[in-house]
Amino acid sequence: MFSKPILLRFESRDGQFRLTVDPTDEFPALLPQILDNLPEGVDSRTLTLSNKPHAGEDRLLSSLKGVAIERVGLKHGDKLYIKYKELPQVDGHSVAPVATPLQPHNFSNRLNGLRIAPAEDLPITPLPQLHSTATIKNPWEVVRQSPLDDRLDSKDGKIARPRDLKMCKHGSKGMCDYCMPLEPFSPKYLEQKKIKHLSFHTHLRKINSATNKPELKSSYMPPLSEPYYRVKRDCPSGHPQWPEGICTKCQPSAITLQPQPYRMVDHVEFASPGIIDSFLNFWRKGGAQRVGYLYGHYEEYVEVPLGIKAVVEAIYEPPQIDEIDGCTLSVWEGEKEIDGVANLCGLQKLGVIFTDLIDAGAGDGTVVCKRHADSYYLSSLEVTFSARLQAQFPKATKWSDTGRFGSDFVTCVVSGDEDGGIAISCFQVSNSAVEMVRADLIEPSADPTVMLVRNTDEEDGSESRTRYIPEVFYRRINEYGASVQENAKPSFPVEYLFVTLTHGFPKDTTAIFNASEFPIENREIIGEAQELRSVAKKLGVSSGKIEGEKGVRSVADFHLLCFIHGMGILGKEEESLLCHVARTHDIAAGFQLLNTSGWATLLAILQESGERPPKRPSPASLAEEGRGYLQDREQLAKRFKATSLR
């Protein structure tokens, strides 16, 4: 939608000026106009914007990349304050300093009175900075949540209780302490229902009631704030950037790990047992492990107050190298295309699932139980793997000062249980674990039960210039039953970094994809390939006839939809109609699909190169084969007759 230009006022130590800007423009786009109104010799890398002349929220203009003007709540006539530094003078001329990505403009080393840049020092596998740490003004007005979150926000979440016949002395329309509704975070109710973790919206109600109290008549504050364990850039104290300088304002505080009391998703529901059975067929046939991504949607989970469940409709297996003891994911070039097909079906990426199965060798189908109370449930390597994935899928929420908090991404493990059967376990990595992985504070250990805290020194013994390791502690119950604090260095139990989820299958199967017989992608190593003949057989196409109605009824297969999308025959509207038919099973829309030109082209191609029936042998060919068989038998007898055993 077209936005009306607004006028912004700017004030610096050299005077004031005004600019007419588009609210949808990003802040870095204003740099040329701002420099035109400032004197020469200004170091553009030090250009800082603030909402107050003193003690305001200072932000480097270069750090606001991707942030629109309207996002921070600026209106027509608002005023911003500009701060900057001048370029160093050499022989009366300004000289721009040479900068590295880590130290863009602050250098403390000097040679002959001139500043020099230190050597560039980057980690071997740097973690991408996915998000800015800048807060958003009035996030409850700007951030768009999912419809499910908006629906749960509108509910009070209170748990109704019937009238107690023994304790309640009032009438049918009265209420007392014994029958009044309970809060969703009531410890008594959670203990009665054996709910181990609070749901996200229940946790939100709990902390919001303590943060914002209407009786105090104070300004509203977002109750959620993501953990941040990295050194803050652009410290207002004025010292050189880390690692050249650091102070108490920019260095992270000590970390005290505790089990996370809430979880972003409470339950994982697989729409059909056939989804897991098809996924396990790879291990049954090849003996190697397998990784897949879960696609589905989120719904309200009524078993937990204000709960959320992830409903899995399909598992897509990306390119990977599978081995007996693990998997290596390859580059997935078509990820966005598969996400697009899922979006047309009303689905999204929910999480990841992988197998960890070893045959017990008893011949009865039992497997080895590796994960139990005396070993581990999720290894340190799997925690870091899940943390990196959760960091890529943040949850948008208007209750956080940054507009996001945690992630709804889940991790499922298929392994052996204590009875030798195949069981599913579901987890989520805590928000603290995601930030520790993003800050490069921890690394997996050879022992799957513990996580290592990284050292401040590099492998060559020099001090790291890419990470700052604060003090890390964790609390545990000692042998005397007291809660004590322990130092997490060099390692700590991995149980502090994840929460468990429940899982199950629905009583009445209402799976969207109820015709899943098409070969699964990337399984050529076990002899399963997606070919045109498979599509022709699925859609009822042969060289003699085309069964249109059968093809319409059999398109409810996610793997088939992805393969047809990869063929590139259907147009966007035709592909959208195809996914609509697969999702709703609408016969009327299916016959509309049959009348499209793209679908007719697809059927024509399949009829020419698809499934062909085997030719029936003629009597003459059978007689010819019989004579050839007798001649071969006679020649074989002669050869054996001429052979001597001496």
C-alpha positions in Angstrom: 0.0 0.0 0.0 1.2 3.5 -0.8 2.5 5.4 2.2 2.4 9.2 2.6 5.9 10.9 3.0 6.7 12.3 6.4 9.0 15.1 7.7 11.8 14.2 10.1 13.9 16.7 12.0 17.6 16.1 12.7 19.9 17.9 15.1 23.7 17.6 15.4 26.4 19.7 17.0 26.6 21.7 13.8 23.0 22.7 13.6 19.5 21.4 12.5 18.0 20.3 9.2 14.9 18.5 8.0 14.4 15.7 5.5 11.3 14.4 3.7 11.4 10.6 3.8 9.2 7.6 3.0 8.1 5.7 6.1 8.9 2.4 4.3 12.5 3.3 3.7 15.2 1.7 5.7 17.5 3.9 7.9 20.8 3.2 6.0 19.1 4.7 2.9 19.1 8.1 4.6 22.9 8.2 4.8 23.6 10.2 1.6 21.0 12.9 2.5 22.3 13.2 6.1 25.9 13.6 4.9 24.9 16.3 2.5 23.8 18.4 5.5 26.9 17.7 7.6 30.3 19.2 7.2 33.1 17.5 5.4 35.4 15.1 7.3 32.6 13.2 9.0 33.3 9.5 9.5 30.1 7.9 8.1 30.9 4.7 10.0 30.5 6.5 13.3 27.2 8.1 12.5 24.8 7.5 15.4 21.1 8.2 15.8 19.4 8.8 19.1 16.0 9.7 20.4 17.3 12.1 23.1 20.2 14.6 23.1 21.7 12.9 26.2 21.3 9.5 27.8 19.1 8.2 24.9 19.1 5.0 22.9 22.1 5.4 20.6 22.1 3.2 17.5 24.7 3.2 14.7 23.1 4.0 11.4 24.9 1.0 9.8 23.4 -1.4 12.5 19.8 -0.5 11.5 20.0 -2.4 8.2 16.6 -4.0 7.5 14.8 -1.7 10.0 12.1 0.5 8.4 11.4 4.0 9.7 7.8 3.2 10.5 8.9 0.1 12.4 10.3 2.1 15.3 7.2 4.3 15.6 8.5 7.6 14.1 5.8 10.0 13.1 5.5 13.2 11.1 7.6 16.0 12.7 9.6 13.7 15.1 13.2 14.7 16.0 16.3 12.6 16.0 19.7 13.5 17.3 22.9 12.8 15.3 26.3 12.1 16.8 29.5 11.3 14.9 33.3 11.5 14.9 35.6 13.2 12.4 38.2 11.5 10.3 41.8 11.8 11.4 43.8 14.7 9.9 47.0 14.0 8.0 48.7 17.0 6.4 45.5 19.0 6.7 43.4 16.3 4.9 40.9 13.8 6.3 42.0 10.2 5.9 39.5 7.3 6.2 40.8 4.6 8.5 41.0 1.0 7.3 38.4 -1.2 9.1 37.9 -4.8 9.6 34.4 -6.4 10.1 35.1 -6.8 13.8 36.6 -3.3 14.4 35.0 -0.9 12.0 36.2 2.4 13.3 37.8 2.2 16.8 41.6 1.3 16.9 43.9 1.8 19.9 47.1 0.6 18.2 49.2 3.4 16.7 52.3 3.6 14.5 54.1 7.0 14.1 51.0 8.7 15.7 48.6 7.1 13.1 46.0 4.6 14.0 46.4 1.1 12.5 44.0 -1.8 12.2 44.7 -5.0 14.0 44.9 -8.3 12.1 41.6 -9.8 11.2 40.6 -12.7 13.4 37.5 -14.7 12.4 36.3 -18.0 13.8 36.7 -21.1 11.5 33.0 -21.6 11.3 31.4 -18.3 12.2 27.8 -18.3 13.3 25.6 -15.9 11.2 24.1 -13.0 13.0 20.6 -13.7 12.1 18.9 -10.9 13.9 19.5 -7.4 15.2 19.4 -6.8 19.0 17.6 -3.5 18.6 14.4 -3.1 20.5 11.1 -2.1 18.8 9.0 0.7 20.0 5.5 -0.4 20.8 5.9 -4.0 19.5 2.2 -4.7 20.3 1.3 -2.3 17.5 3.9 -3.4 14.9 4.5 -7.1 15.3 2.2 -9.5 13.5 1.7 -12.8 15.4 0.2 -16.0 14.0 -3.6 -16.3 14.1 -3.2 -19.0 16.8 -1.3 -16.8 19.1 -3.8 -14.0 18.6 -6.6 -16.4 19.5 -4.9 -17.7 22.6 -4.1 -14.1 23.7 -7.8 -13.3 23.6 -8.6 -16.1 26.1 -8.2 -15.7 29.9 -7.0 -19.3 30.3 -8.7 -19.7 33.7 -9.6 -23.2 34.7 -13.3 -23.5 35.7 -14.1 -25.6 38.8 -17.5 -27.0 39.8 -19.2 -26.2 43.1 -17.8 -28.2 46.0 -20.7 -29.9 47.7 -18.8 -30.2 51.0 -17.0 -26.8 51.3 -19.2 -24.4 49.4 -22.0 -22.9 51.5 -23.4 -20.4 49.0 -26.1 -20.8 46.4 -25.8 -21.9 42.8 -25.0 -18.4 41.6 -22.4 -17.7 44.3 -18.7 -18.2 44.3 -16.0 -18.8 47.0 -12.4 -19.8 47.3 -13.2 -23.5 46.8 -15.0 -23.1 43.4 -13.6 -19.9 41.9 -11.6 -20.4 38.6 -7.9 -21.1 38.9 -5.2 -19.4 37.1 -3.6 -21.4 34.3 -0.3 -21.5 36.1 -1.8 -22.8 39.4 0.8 -25.2 40.9 -1.9 -27.4 42.4 -3.7 -27.9 39.1 -0.4 -28.6 37.2 0.6 -31.2 39.8 -2.8 -32.8 39.7 -2.7 -33.1 35.9 1.1 -34.1 36.0 2.0 -31.2 33.7 5.8 -30.8 33.9 6.2 -27.5 31.9 4.1 -24.5 31.6 2.8 -23.6 28.1 4.2 -20.5 26.5 1.0 -18.4 26.9 0.6 -19.6 30.5 4.1 -18.5 31.2 3.3 -15.2 29.6 0.3 -14.7 31.8 2.4 -15.5 34.9 5.3 -13.0 34.2 3.0 -10.3 32.8 0.9 -10.2 36.0 4.2 -9.6 37.9 5.7 -7.1 35.4 2.6 -4.9 34.6 0.3 -4.1 37.5 -2.6 -1.9 36.6 -2.9 -0.6 40.2 0.5 1.0 40.0 -0.6 3.1 36.9 2.8 2.8 35.4 3.6 2.6 31.7 3.4 -0.7 30.0 6.5 -2.8 29.5 6.8 -5.9 27.3 7.2 -8.8 29.8 9.4 -11.0 27.5 13.1 -10.4 26.7 15.4 -12.8 24.9 18.7 -13.7 26.6 21.8 -12.1 25.1 25.2 -13.5 26.0 27.4 -11.6 23.5 29.4 -8.4 23.9 27.2 -5.4 23.0 28.4 -3.4 20.1 28.4 0.4 20.1 28.9 0.9 23.8 27.9 4.4 24.9 30.9 4.6 27.3 33.1 5.8 24.4 35.9 3.2 24.7 37.3 1.2 21.7 35.2 -1.7 20.6 35.9 -5.2 22.0 38.4 -6.9 22.0 40.3 -3.6 22.2 38.1 -2.4 25.1 35.3 -3.6 27.3 33.3 -2.3 30.3 30.5 -3.4 32.6 27.9 -1.9 30.3 28.8 -3.9 27.2 30.1 -7.2 28.6 27.6 -10.0 29.3 26.7 -10.9 32.8 27.4 -14.2 34.5 25.1 -17.0 33.3 23.2 -19.2 35.8 21.6 -22.2 34.1 18.4 -23.6 35.4 15.9 -26.0 33.8 13.5 -23.9 31.6 10.0 -24.0 33.3 8.0 -23.5 30.1 8.0 -24.8 26.6 7.0 -23.1 23.3 5.2 -26.2 22.0 3.5 -28.7 24.3 2.6 -31.7 22.1 3.6 -33.2 18.8 0.8 -35.0 17.0 1.4 -37.2 13.9 -1.6 -37.1 11.7 -1.3 -40.8 10.7 0.9 -43.7 11.8 1.8 -44.3 8.2 3.9 -41.1 8.2 6.3 -42.7 10.7 6.1 -46.1 9.1 7.2 -44.8 5.7 10.0 -42.9 7.3 11.3 -46.0 9.1 11.2 -48.1 5.9 14.6 -46.6 4.9 16.2 -48.0 8.0 14.5 -51.3 7.6 15.7 -51.7 4.1 19.2 -50.1 4.3 20.2 -50.3 7.9 21.4 -46.6 7.9 20.0 -43.7 9.9 17.8 -41.0 8.3 16.9 -37.3 8.8 13.7 -35.6 7.7 11.9 -32.3 8.1 8.4 -32.2 9.6 5.7 -30.2 7.7 2.3 -29.5 9.2 0.5 -26.8 11.2 0.0 -25.6 14.7 -3.3 -26.0 16.7 -4.5 -25.4 20.2 -3.8 -28.2 22.6 -6.7 -28.5 25.0 -5.0 -31.0 27.4 -2.8 -28.2 28.7 -4.0 -24.7 29.6 -3.4 -22.4 26.7 -1.3 -25.1 25.1 0.0 -25.5 21.5 0.5 -28.7 19.5 2.3 -29.3 16.3 0.3 -31.5 13.9 2.7 -33.3 11.4 1.2 -34.0 8.0 4.3 -35.1 6.1 8.0 -35.7 6.4 10.3 -34.5 3.6 13.8 -36.2 3.4 16.4 -33.7 2.1 19.7 -34.7 0.4 21.9 -36.5 2.9 24.7 -39.1 3.4 23.4 -41.8 5.6 25.6 -44.1 7.7 25.0 -46.7 10.4 25.9 -44.4 13.2 24.6 -41.0 11.9 23.8 -38.7 9.0 25.5 -35.8 7.2 23.1 -33.3 5.6 24.1 -32.2 2.1 23.3 -28.8 0.5 19.6 -28.6 0.0 19.2 -26.3 -3.1 15.4 -26.8 -3.5 14.4 -26.0 0.1 12.6 -22.8 -0.8 10.6 -24.6 -3.5 9.5 -27.3 -1.1 8.5 -24.7 1.5 6.5 -23.0 -1.3 4.6 -26.2 -2.1 3.9 -26.7 1.6 2.7 -23.1 1.9 0.2 -23.8 -1.0 -1.1 -26.8 1.0 -1.5 -24.6 4.2 1.6 -26.2 5.9 4.9 -24.9 7.3 8.1 -26.4 8.5 7.5 -27.6 12.1 10.8 -29.3 13.1 13.2 -32.1 12.3 13.1 -35.9 13.0 16.0 -38.4 12.8 16.5 -42.1 13.7 19.0 -43.6 16.1 18.3 -47.3 15.7 20.4 -50.4 16.1 19.0 -53.9 15.5 19.3 -56.1 18.6 20.2 -59.1 16.4 17.5 -61.3 18.0 15.6 -61.7 14.7 12.3 -60.6 16.3 12.5 -56.9 15.2 13.7 -55.6 18.6 16.2 -52.7 18.8 18.9 -51.7 21.2 17.8 -49.2 23.9 20.5 -46.5 23.9 18.6 -43.6 25.5 17.3 -44.0 29.0 17.5 -42.4 32.5 21.0 -43.8 33.2 22.5 -42.6 29.9 21.0 -39.7 28.0 17.9 -38.6 26.0 19.4 -35.9 23.8 23.2 -35.8 23.2 25.3 -32.6 23.3 25.8 -32.8 19.5 22.1 -33.1 18.9 21.5 -30.1 21.2 23.7 -27.8 19.2 22.2 -29.1 16.0 18.7 -28.3 17.2 19.8 -25.0 18.6 21.1 -23.9 15.2 17.8 -24.9 13.6 15.7 -23.1 16.2 17.7 -20.0 15.7 16.7 -20.0 12.1 12.9 -20.1 12.9 12.2 -17.4 15.6 8.7 -16.9 17.0 7.2 -13.5 16.3 5.4 -12.1 19.4 4.2 -8.7 20.4 5.0 -9.4 24.0 8.8 -9.1 23.5 10.8 -5.9 23.3 12.6 -7.3 20.2 9.4 -8.6 18.5 10.5 -12.2 18.8 11.0 -14.8 21.5 12.0 -18.4 21.3 11.0 -20.8 18.5 8.2 -23.3 17.8 10.7 -25.6 16.0 10.7 -29.1 17.5 13.1 -32.1 17.4 11.9 -35.7 17.3 14.1 -38.7 17.8 13.2 -42.3 16.8 15.1 -44.7 19.0 14.7 -47.9 21.0 12.8 -48.0 24.3 13.5 -50.2 27.4 11.2 -53.0 26.0 13.2 -53.2 22.7 10.5 -51.5 20.7 10.7 -48.4 18.5 9.6 -45.2 20.3 9.5 -41.5 19.5 10.8 -38.8 21.8 10.2 -35.1 21.3 12.3 -32.2 22.6 12.9 -28.5 22.3 16.1 -26.7 23.1 15.8 -23.9 25.7 16.2 -20.3 24.8 19.4 -20.1 26.8 20.9 -22.9 24.8 20.1 -21.2 21.5 21.8 -18.0 22.6 24.8 -19.9 24.0 25.3 -21.6 20.6 24.8 -18.4 18.8 27.4 -16.7 21.0 29.8 -19.6 20.4 30.0 -20.3 24.2 29.6 -24.0 24.2 30.6 -27.0 22.0 29.6 -30.7 22.0 31.6 -33.3 23.8 32.6 -36.8 23.0 30.6 -37.8 26.1 26.9 -37.3 25.0 25.8 -36.5 28.5 27.8 -33.3 29.0 28.3 -30.0 27.2 31.7 -28.3 27.1 32.2 -24.6 27.8 34.6 -23.1 25.3 37.9 -21.6 26.4 38.8 -17.9 25.8 42.0 -19.1 24.1 42.4 -20.3 20.6 44.0 -23.6 19.6 47.4 -21.9 19.2 47.2 -20.4 22.7 46.4 -16.9 21.7 43.5 -15.0 23.2 40.3 -15.2 21.2 39.2 -12.0 19.5 35.9 -13.4 18.3 34.2 -14.5 21.5 33.9 -13.4 25.1 33.2 -16.2 27.6 31.4 -15.0 30.7 31.2 -17.0 33.9 28.7 -19.9 33.6 27.1 -21.6 36.6 24.3 -24.1 37.1 22.3 -25.1 40.1 21.7 -28.6 41.3 20.4 -30.5 44.2 23.3 -32.1 46.2 23.3 -35.3 48.2 21.9 -33.4 51.3 18.9 -32.1 49.4 20.1 -28.5 49.2 20.2 -26.4 46.1 23.8 -25.5 45.4 25.5 -23.5 42.6 28.3 -25.2 40.6 30.8 -23.8 38.1 29.9 -25.0 34.6 33.5 -25.0 33.4 34.8 -27.2 31.8 31.5 -29.1 31.4 28.0 -29.4 32.7 25.1 -31.8 32.3 23.2 -31.4 29.0 19.8 -31.8 30.7 19.9 -28.0 31.5 19.6 -27.2 27.8 16.3 -28.8 26.6 12.7 -29.5 27.6 10.6 -32.6 26.8 7.4 -32.7 24.8 4.6 -35.2 24.7 3.6 -36.9 21.4 0.9 -39.2 20.0 -1.5 -40.0 17.3 -5.2 -38.9 16.9 -8.0 -41.2 17.7 -9.7 -40.5 14.4 -7.2 -40.1 11.6 -7.9 -37.0 9.6 -4.7 -36.8 7.7 -4.6 -34.4 4.7 -2.4 -36.7 2.6 -4.3 -40.0 2.7 -2.9 -41.4 -0.5 0.8 -41.6 0.3 2.0 -44.4 -2.0 4.4 -42.4 -4.2 8.1 -43.1 -3.8 9.9 -40.9 -1.3 12.6 -38.5 -2.5 16.4 -39.0 -2.3 16.1 -42.8 -1.7 18.0 -44.0 -4.8 20.6 -45.7 -2.6 18.0 -48.3 -1.5 16.6 -48.7 -5.0 13.6 -46.3 -4.7 13.5 -43.6 -7.3 10.9 -41.0 -8.4 10.3 -41.6 -12.1 7.6 -40.6 -14.6 6.3 -44.2 -14.7 5.7 -43.8 -10.9 3.7 -40.7 -11.5 1.7 -42.3 -14.4 0.9 -45.3 -12.2 -0.2 -43.0 -9.4 -2.5 -40.9 -11.6 -3.9 -43.9 -13.5 -2.3 -43.1 -16.8 -1.3 -45.8 -19.3 -0.7 -46.0 -23.0 -4.3 -47.1 -23.6 -6.4 -44.9 -21.3 -6.4 -42.1 -18.7 -8.4 -42.5 -15.5 -9.0 -38.9 -14.7 -11.1 -39.4 -11.6 -8.5 -41.8 -10.1 -5.8 -39.2 -10.7 -7.8 -36.6 -8.9 -8.3 -38.8 -5.9 -4.7 -39.8 -5.7 -3.0 -36.4 -5.7 -3.2 -36.2 -1.9 0.5 -37.1 -1.5 3.0 -34.5 -0.5 5.9 -36.3 -2.2 3.9 -36.5 -5.4 3.1 -32.7 -5.3 6.8 -31.9 -4.8 7.8 -34.1 -7.8 5.2 -32.5 -10.0 6.3 -29.0 -9.0 9.9 -30.0 -9.9 8.7 -31.0 -13.4 7.8 -27.3 -14.1 4.8 -28.1 -16.3 1.9 -26.6 -14.3 1.5 -22.9 -14.0 1.2 -21.1 -10.6 -2.6 -21.0 -10.7 -2.8 -24.7 -11.8 -0.3 -25.7 -9.1 -2.3 -23.8 -6.5 -5.5 -25.6 -7.6 -3.7 -28.9 -7.5 -2.6 -28.3 -3.9 -6.1 -27.2 -3.0 -7.5 -30.5 -4.3 -4.9 -32.4 -2.4 -5.6 -30.5 0.8 -9.5 -30.4 0.7 -10.2 -33.6 -1.4 -12.7 -31.5 -3.3 -14.0 -33.5 -6.3 -15.5 -30.4 -8.0 -12.2 -28.6 -7.8 -10.6 -31.8 -9.1 -12.7 -31.9 -12.2 -11.8 -28.2 -12.7 -8.2 -29.2 -12.6 -8.8 -31.8 -15.3 -10.0 -29.1 -17.7 -6.8 -27.0 -17.3 -4.2 -27.0 -20.1 -1.3 -27.6 -17.8 -2.8 -30.8 -16.4 -3.7 -32.0 -19.9 -0.1 -31.5 -20.9 1.1 -33.4 -17.9 -1.2 -36.4 -18.7 -0.1 -36.3 -22.4 3.6 -36.5 -21.3 2.9 -39.3 -18.9 0.9 -41.2 -21.5 3.9 -41.1 -23.9 6.7 -41.9 -21.5 4.9 -43.2 -18.4 3.6 -46.6 -17.3 3.3 -49.2 -20.1 1.7 -52.6 -19.7 4.0 -55.7 -20.5 3.5 -57.2 -23.9 1.7 -60.6 -24.0 3.9 -63.3 -25.6 2.5 -64.9 -28.8 2.3 -68.8 -29.2 5.1 -68.6 -31.9 7.4 -66.9 -29.5 6.7 -69.4 -26.8 7.4 -72.3 -29.2 10.7 -70.6 -30.3 11.7 -70.2 -26.6 10.9 -73.9 -26.0 13.1 -75.1 -28.9 16.0 -72.9 -27.8 15.7 -74.3 -24.3 15.9 -77.9 -25.6 18.9 -77.1 -27.8 20.8 -75.5 -24.8 20.0 -78.5 -22.7 21.3 -80.9 -25.3 24.6 -78.9 -25.7 25.0 -78.8 -21.9 24.6 -82.6 -21.7 27.2 -83.1 -24.4 29.7 -80.9 -22.5 29.3 -82.8 -19.3 29.6 -86.2 -21.2 33.0 -85.1 -22.6 34.3 -84.2 -19.2 36.4 -86.6 -17.3 36.9 -86.7 -13.5 40.4 -88.2 -13.6 
